[in-house]
Amino acid sequence: MVIKIIRRFLTLFILLFVKGFSQVFYRFEGKFIGDQDPDWTELKLIMLINHTSLYEPLFLGVAPFNLLWVGSSRFLVPGADKTLNRPIVGWFFKNLVPRMISISRKRDDTWDYFLSQMKGDDIILIAPEGRMKRTTGLDLSGNEMSMRAGVSDILTKLDEGKVGFIYSGGLHHVQVPGQLFPKLFKTLSVNIEVCDIKTYKKSLTSFLEEGQTFKKAVVLDLEKRKEENCPIID
């Protein structure tokens, strides 16, 4: 019990440190979209749309304290094994959230293990694209960026609560993959949307009526949301 309490406050300290750092050294620009109150106390799933940098924890600058307090004991995140195996970066991400589960970039037993670790009170954080966009607009292997279907497995297991969408304008102007230190005093563009999970699933009806599977419907919907809702940085 004592170890859990210490671990929670260590996680909370790191979350608040990142939040404070980002608020001091960056300016945030964006808006809440949709018709839901942006109170995130009932969140079960948070998706970061437009994954471009390992410095995306800077977006914690817009997170309310109550979310960070609850999340310090309930955040569950699938993390790329390649990232988590790095000596310093890996330590940071493992301690940024209470439960970081290492997964490979393939659909294998590591993903099944992650799904098996989901509990009813978890708040899951995920970047549905599964890899970072480089400055070329492609991933590390030169492939077109696209949403992965894995997040549909998570949605299948969720029936209550809310889903939050963090639409990123991208962070290549702050840090590009491979660059060690970020540039300071930049503007971080982000739009935020919150909706009921049941409502979100119902919104996929048009794709399902076209004969798409649930997995494909989620992918198509997230692609559409990315195109329509991510801020554009000049």
N, C-alpha and C positions, 0 to 999 in steps of 0.2 A: 504493500500500500504506500509506504513512504517513498519507495523508488518511483512509483507511478506519479505521485504528487510532484516530486522533484523533476521528473521528465516532462510533466505537463508545463511547469513553470519555465523550464529551459526552452521548450518549444514556443511558449507564449513570448518569452523575452526575445527570441530570434525573430518571430513574426512582427513584433512591435518595433524592433530595431530596423528591420527592412522597411516597414511602413514609415517610420520617422525619417529614415535616410532618403526615401523616395520623395517625401513631402518637402524636405529641405532643399534637395538638389534638382528637383524636376517640377515642371508645371503640368497639370492635367487638363485636358480639353476633351469634352465629350458630353454625352447626355444619356438619360434614361429613355428607353423607347418601349413601346408596347403599352398595355392598359393596366398592368399590375402594379401595385404599390411595391417599391423596391426594398421593402423590409425582407431581409434574407434569413430570418430566424427559422423558417420551415424548409430551408434548402436541403435537398438530398443529393443533388448533382450540380456541379459547376463545370461548364465547358469553355475552354479558351479557344476561340476561333481565330485562325491566322497565326500559327506558331512560327516565330522567326528568330528567337534568341533564348539562350539560357538565362538571360537577365529578366525574364518576364515576371519573376516575383516582385519587381518594381511596381507592378500594378496593385500590389497590396496597399499602396498609397491611397486608394479609393475605397478600401474595405473598411466597414465600420468596426469599432472595437468589439461589439457583442459577437460578431461573426468570428473574429479572431479568438475570442475567449472560448466560444463553443468549439471552434475548429481545433484549438490546441489539444483537445482530447478526442476529437471525432473525425478529423481529416484523414482520408484514405486516398492514396495516390499510386497509380501504376507508373513506375519510372524505368526508363531505358537502362538496361544493364550496362551498356557502354558508358553512360554518364555516371551511373552510381559507382562504377569501379574506379573512377578517377580519384586520386588521393584527397584533394582539397574540395573540389566541386562535389564529389560524391558525399563527403562528410556533411557539407552544407545542406544538400537536399535531403539527406536521411534525417537530419535534425530539424529541418524546417517544418515538418509535419510529424505527427505521432506515429503514423504507419505508412511507410513507403515500401511498396512491393516491387521488387526487381522483375522486369519482364524482358524477353527478347523482342526483336523486331519481326519475328515470325509468329504465325498463329500456331502455338504449340502448348505444351502442358504448363508453361509459365503463366499464360493468360488464363487458363482454366484454374490454376491455383489462385490467381488474383480474384477471380469471380467467387471462388469458394471462401474467401476471407471477408466478403461483404457481410456486414451486420445491419440490423434494422435502424440503428441510430447514426450510421456513418454519413459523412458528407464527402462525396467522391469528387475529386478534382481530376480533370483529364483534358488533354489536347487531342481532339478526335483525329487530327491529321497524322499523328503518330511519329512525325519526324519534322525537322526544321526546314523552312524555306531559305535557300541561299539567295545572295544578291542577284543571281541569274533568274530567279523566279522558280527554279527547280529545286529538287532535294539533292542531297549529297551525291547520289548516284546518277544525277542528271535526268531523273524522271519527273513528270508533271506532278504537281502537288494535288492531292485529292483526300477526301475524308475516308477513313477506314471504317469498316462495319462493326468494329469491336464495341463501340459505345452503344450499339443496339442491344448487345447482350446485357449491358448494365440496365438499360431502360426496361427490358423485359422483366427484370427482377424488381422493378420499382412501380408501385401503384399509388402511393400517397406522397404528399410533400410537393416541393417546387423544384424547378430546374432553372438555373441561372446561366445566361449566355454572356460571356465577356468577348465583345467584338474588338479585337486589337487592330490598330492602324499599322502595326509593325514596329519593330525596334532596330532596324538596320541602321538608322541614323544615330542610335545610341551604342549599339554593339552588334557586330556581325559574327557569325559562328567562326571560332578560331581566334578572335581578338580577345586579349586577356582583360584589359580594363575598359569600362564603359566611358563614353563621353558624358560630361555633366551639363546641367542647365539646359536640357532639351525639353521639348514639349512631348508628352506621352498622350496619344489620342486613343480613346477607348469609349465605346458605347456599351450600355448595359441593359439587359432585358431579363425579366423574371416572369415565369408563368407556371401555372399548375401542371404537374406531370400528366395528369389525366387529360387536361386541355391540350397539352402538346401532342399527346398520342392521337387525340381525335383530329388534330390539324393535319395528320398524315393521311387522312381518308382519301383525298384526291389521288395521291400516288398509289394507294392500295387498290382503288377502283380501276386504275389503269392496268392492274395485273402485277404490280411490283410486289416483291416480298417485303416484309417488315424491315429487314436489314437494308435492302436497297432503298426503301422509302426514307429511312433515316439519313442515309448518305445523300440522296438527292435533296432532301430538305435542308441539310446543313450546308451543302454547296450553295444552294439558293440564298440562304441566310448570310453566308459569307459575302457573296456578291452584293447583296442589297444593304447590309448593315455595318460592314467594317468601314471605319473612317478611311478617307483617302488622304495621304500625306503628300503634299506638293514637293 
